[in-house]
Amino acid sequence: MELKTQDTDRIWLVAIIGTGFGGQTAAINLQRRGIDDFLMLERRSFMGGTWRQNSYPGAAVDVQSPLYSLSAEPYPWTRMFAEQQELAEYTRYVIGKYGLEDKARLNANVSGVRWDADELVWRIDIEGHDSVRARILINSSGPLSTPVVPDFPGRERFQGESFHTNDWNHDYDHRGKRVAIVGSGASAAQVIPAIAPEVEQLHVFQRTPHWVMPRPDRKFSRLQRKLLTIKPLYWLLRTGIYLGLESRIIGFKYSRTMLNLVAQKKAERHLKKQVPDDALRAKLTPDFTIGCKRIILSNTLYPALMRDNTTLHARDEGIAHITERGIVTHQGDEIELDCIVWSTGYDASDGMISYPVVGRNGQTLADFWADFPRAYLGTAVPGFPNLFIVTGPNTGIGHTSHIFMIESQMAYIMQCVEKVQKYDLQTIEVTPEAEQRYTDRVQSEMTKTVWHTGGCDSWYKSESGRVVAMFPGFTFMFRLMAKWFKRADHRLA
């Protein structure tokens, strides 16, 4: 639904920016507490976030579906690792079940938010509309929502088709065309096998190779799908998957020997088995410890790169500049192309929130994050009362379901919302001292992890060199911290 006049006239208790899993989880948790005074703002013409937006060929989740779902919403998944279409269907199912369409306003692109100290509300500026006011603001825009396209010389001169994987042009027929994929991360690893058999030529430009492990996917039988809808059985399966995945943090943080024996050796065997060509295998062998960058799960990437119509360009054969007809490499070769696909990721660290945020006394979040993004429980920032960031700094994980972390953040956020209501408070705000203690602890623990010591540069790090995307420990410990509200860490007024 579009924004209505009454939306801008009233003061809402809660405004939620974003309608992906973070926004949905926030809305559902509010409803469960009998709170209906909230508004969801979505910049696109549809709800659903990542799994509605990312519809590129081959798109699929890399965490087992029964765990990569809301804990209270079992679903009869068709396979262990759901593909994009099924994830989009699940998203629509959740939105429909809880009637979230009526709570959302579409085409509401937030251009900035600012704290109004006189009215004690957040003013949310929306392109083409009047501002919306809310006492509490939950940002659920997500860190993987601002795609990045490198500014290669001549990029704007290219006369063929070009787009980012985040905004795949389904009107363009890539079949039989000469296509370049720029990037070699998780999205590229899914696109490449999906389109390689269909294009005339496929050129893959790889800055750095990633470690790839086999993808233990399987289809569920009709009976198994039915069993997935039974909550106790669903919970047992989720718990088993969770415990298996959670054990990986032992390797990522506590035992490099375990990481090497269990993960890296397996990845090396997978590479050797699927890529017998020595020269190509050398190009695909990372020079950093597994886990330092995101691990790719794929049984089809290496075979696709082995195809006769696929050419892998390593860093020394990378892009020098772009012409009207294609790409010129550092070695001076000009590759004529019909289409360039940018699989170059997102600004997920320094660009965690894509719009300006102005808090108390005119302080901007950008200034507070000038050194590096930081937040108490990855959620609250001193000087920004009644503001909560879902999937904020150091809430990412490299080994399990991010929805688990989102639901953990909600345990903290909902306690704050309840206190505002129960005690008729105007504001709740984390203290600078509490945020500093938490950040110091996180950054100290981070030095023990492979993300810090593994010898790579990744999107997990900000420009400061600090790892700001990942949580350096067991996720159940984060959940315990989020559930234990510390009154002394907050100012209530």
N, C-alpha and C positions, 0 to 999 in steps of 0.2 A: 504494500500500500504506500501511497505517496504521503508526504508530510501534510498535516492538516493545520488549520489556523489554531485550533484548540491545543495542539501539541506545543506550539510556541508561546501561547498565552499563559499556560499553567506552570507551576513548579513541580517537577516530578521528584519522587523520593529517590529513584535510581534511574540513571541512563546507562545503557550498555552500548558501546561502540563495537560493532562487528557481530556477525551472526553465524560464525563457524562453531566448532565444537566448544570453544571457550565461551562465546556468547550464549550458546544454547545451554551449557551447563550452569551458567550464572542465572539465566532466566528460570530454569527448572528448579534450582535451589531456592530462588525467591518464592516461586509458586508453592513449593512444599512448606514454606513457613507462613503461608497465608498472605504473602505480599504480592499485590497485583498492581501496585503503583509504580510501574516501570515502563520504559520505552527503549526499544532496540533500534539502532541506527545502522543502516547498511548502505555502503557507497555504490554497490552494484545494483543491477535491476533484478537480482535474484538473491535468495538467502542460501547459506550453506558453507561459505568460506572456501577453504583450500580444495576440498574434494568436489565442489561444484565448479570452481574456477579452473583447476588444473585438469584439463581433459585431453592432454596430448596422447598420441598413440602409445600404448604400453603402460600407461600410468597405473600404479598399484601401490599398496601399502607394503612396508618392509617389516612390519610387526604383525604377529599372528592376530587375525581378525577377532577372535573371542576376547582378546585382551585389549585390542585397539578399538574399543567401543565403550559406551557409558556403562558403568558398573550395574546400574539398575535397569538397563534396557537390553536384555538378551535378544538375539536375532538369529534367524536360521541361515547363517552364512553358507554360501555354496562351496567355498574353498577356504583353506587355511589362511592364505594371503589374499585378501579381497582386492579386486581390480576397481578402477575408478568408478565405473558405472554402478557397481554394487554399493560402494561407499557413498555415492551420491544418493542412491535409493535409500540407504539407511539414514542419511541426513534428512531427507524429505520425510521419512517415517517418523523420526523424532520430532521434527518441527510440526508435523500434522497432529501427532498424538497429543502434544501439549498446547496446541492452538497458538503457536508463536507467530503465525502470519499476522494475526490481529494485533500483536504487540510490536511489530516491526514497521519501520518506514524505509522504503527502498529509494535508490537514487539520492541518498542523503550523504553526500561526501563531506566529511568533517574537514574544515580548513584550519581549525585551531580551537583550543579551549583555554579558558582563563578563569581564575578564582575571583569571584566578586566578594570582597571583604565586607561590603555593606549589607548585602542580602544573604551572605554566607551560602552561596550556591556556585556551582560551576556553570559558566556560560559557554555553550557549545556552538561555535559558528559553523554554518553549513552552507556550502556553495549554492547560490540561487534561492536561499530561504532565510527567514528570520532565525535568530538564535534560539536554541532550546536551553532551558534552565533545569538543573537537577541538583539536589542536595548531595547525592553520592554519585560518583562517576566510576564505572568499571570499563577500563580499556581492554577490549578483546580483539583488537585489530590483527593481532598475530605478527610474529617476526618474519614469516615467510610470505609477506604480502606486497613487498616493494621490490620488484625485479630489477636487476642490474644488467645493463648492457655496456660493456667497455667502449670507451670512445676511441676506437681505432681510427687512424687518419683515413679520411675518404669514406667513412661509413655511410654518410648521407648521400654519397654519389651513386651507390649501387642501384642499378635499374631493375633488378629482379625483385622477387618477393623476399621479405624478411620479417621475422617475428620472434618473440620470446616464447619459450615453452609454456610459460604462465598464461599466455594469451594465444594459444594455437589457433591458426586461421584454418578452420575446417572447410571454408569455401575454396581454399586453394588445393588443387589436385597435385600432390607431389609424385604421383606414379609416373615412372618413365623420365623423371627429371634428374638434373645434376644438383645434388643437395650437399650443403656443408652443415655439420653440427659443430658449433663452437662451444667447447666444454666437454668434460668427461666425468662429471659427478653423478649423483643419484638419478636425476631426471634424464640425462643423456644416456645412462646405462639402460634405461627403459625404452627410450625412443629409438636408439640405434637398432636393436634386434627387431623392433616392430616395423620399421620402414626399410631396412636394408634389402629385403627381398623384393621390394616394390619399386625402388628407384633405379635409374640407369647407373649413376655413380654416386657414391657416398664418401665424402671427405670428412674425417673426424679430427678436429684440432684439439689436442690434449696438452694442457699446461703441465700437469703432473698426473701420473697414474694413481689409481686407487687400489687398495687391496680388495679383492673380490672373493667371496665365499659362496659355496653352493646354497641354493635357495630351497629349503625343505618344504616345498609346497605340495598340496594334495587337494583333490576334490572330496567334498563330503557326500556320503550317500544320503538317500531320502530319509532313512531312519536316523542317521546321525544329525541331520538338519533338524529333525523334529525334536531330538533330545536336547539340542542347543537351546530350545525355547523353555526348557524346564529349569527354573532358577537355581535350585540346589546343584544340579549337574553342571549347569553353566558356570556356577561359582567354583566348583571343584576344578573344572578345566582351566578357568582363568587363573586360579591359584597355582596350579601345576606349571602353567606357562610362565607366570610371573616369577615363581621361585627359580625356574631354570634360567630365565633371562637375567634375573637380579644377581645371580652368582657371577656374572661377567664382570661386575665392578671389582671383584677381587683381582682379576687380571689387569683391569684398567688403572687400578690405584695401588694395590698392595703386593702383587706378585708378578714381576716382569717375566719370571720363568714360566709361570702358568700361562701368561698371555702368549708367550712364544711357542710353548708346547701344544697348547690347545687350539689357539687361533691362527697364529702366523704360519705354522707348519702346515696346517690344513689349507690355508689360502695358497701357499706355495705349491702344494700338491695339486690343487685345483687348477692353477695356472699352467703347471707343467703338463698335466693331463690334457687340457683343452687347447694348448698352444704349443705344438711340437716345434714350430719354427723358432730357431734360436734368436734371430734378429728381432722378430716381432715380440717374442717373450721378454727380451731385454728392455724394449720400449715400455712394456706393460708392468715391469717390476718396480715397485716403489722403493725409495731410498730412506723411508721412515718406518717407525714401528707401527704395526697394525693397531688401529684404534685411534691414532693421532688425528686422522681425518675420518670422516664417516665411512664405515665399512659397507660395501655394496654387496647385496645378495642377488646373485644371478646365475642361472644355468645357461643363458643364451647370449650374453654379451660377448664372450670370447669367440664363440663360433661365428657371430655376426662380423666381428673384426677380421676373421679369417677368410671371409668371402672374397671372391675375385673382384667384385665391383666396389669393395670398400678399401679405402686408403687411410691409414693412421698417420697423422702428422704430429710428431713429438715436439717438445719445446723449441729445439733448434731449427725445426721446420715450420715454426709458428707464423702468425700473421704479421707482416711488415706494414701493409696498408691495403685498403680496399679500393677497387676501381668500379667503373660503371658495369663491367662485365663479370667481376668476381674478386678473388683474393690473390694478392701477391705475397709470397712467403719470404722469410728472411734469406732464403737461398736464391731468391730472384725468380722463382717459378711462378707463372701466372696460371691460376686455376679458374677456368670459366665455369660459371654457376648460374643456375636458374633460381635457386633459393638458398638463403642463409637462415639457419635456425639458431637462435641464441639460447644456449643452455648454460647460462653463466651465473645462475644463482640469484641470491637476494642480499640486500643490506640488512642482515639479521643480527648484527651486533651494534654498530654505531647508529644505524637507522632503525632501531627497534620500534619506535613510534614515528610515523611518517608525517605527523602534523605538529606544529608548535604547541607547547603546553606551558602556560604561565601560572605560577602558583602565588603563594603569599608574598606580599611586598614586591611584586613584579619580577620575582626570580623565575627564570626559565628552566625547564627541565634540561634543555640543551646545555646550559651553563653548569648546572649541577653535575651533569654527566660529561663535562669537558674532558676530564682525565679518562674516565671509562664509565660505562653504564653500571649502576649499582642500585640495590634496593633491599630493604628488610624483607626477608623471605622471598626475595625476588618480586615483591608485590607492592610494598608501600615505601614512600619517599618522604623524608622530613621536609617541611615547608610546603607540602602539597596535601592539605587536609582532605579527607573523604575521597581520595583518589586511590584506586587499586588497579594494578597492571597484571593482567593474566598473561602467562608465558613471558614474564619479565626477565630481567638479568639473572643469569645463573639458575634458570629453571629447566633448561634443556637437559636431555639425557642421550647417551649413545648406545644404550643397551636394552631399553624396555619401552613401554608405551608412554607417549607424552600425555595421553589422556589421564593416566594415573597421577601425573604431576598437576594437571589442571584441576582435577577433583580434590587434590590435597590443598591447593591454593584456595579453593572454595571453602574449605573447612575454616580457614583463617578469615577470609572476606566476610562470610556469613556471620561469624561471631561479631565482627565489627559492625555490620549492618544491624544485627539484633541489639547491640548495646546502644546504638544511636536511637533505635525505636524504644527500647525498654526504659531507658533513663532519660528520654526526651532530650537527647544531646543535640547540639548544633554541629559539632565537629569531633572527629577522632583522627589523631595524627601520630605517627611514630616519632619518637624523639631522635635527635641527631646522634646522641650517644649510643642508643640501641642499634641504629642502622650501622654506625661505625664498627661496633663490636661484631655484628653479624658479618659485615663485609670483610673485616680483618680475618675472621675465622674462615670464611669461604676461600679467600685468596691464599691463606696459609695452607689450607688443605689441598688447594688446587696444585700446589707445587709438587705434590706427591703423585699426580696423575699423568697418564700418558698424553693427555691433551696439552700438558705443559712441557713435558720432557721428551716427547716422542720424536722430535726433530722435524716438524713440519710447520707450515703456515696454513691455517684453515679459517673458515668463516666462523669458527668457534671463538676466535680472538678479535678484539677491537684493534683500532689503530695503535693503541697504547702497548699492544703486545700481550695484554692480560686476557686470559680466557674468561669471557663474560657470558657465554651461551650455556655452559654446562654446569650441572650441580655435582660437586666433587665428593660423592658418597652414595650410600644406599638410599634409595628413594623412600623406603619405609621410615628412615630417620627424618627425612624432610616432612613426611606426613605427620609424624609424632610432634615435630616442632610446630607445624601449622595448626595442629589441634590444640596445643597447649598455649592458650592466649595469656600473654604476660602483661598484666595491667601496668606494671612499672615501666614497661617499654613504650607507653603511649601517653599522650596528652588528651584528656577528654574534657570537652567544654560545652 
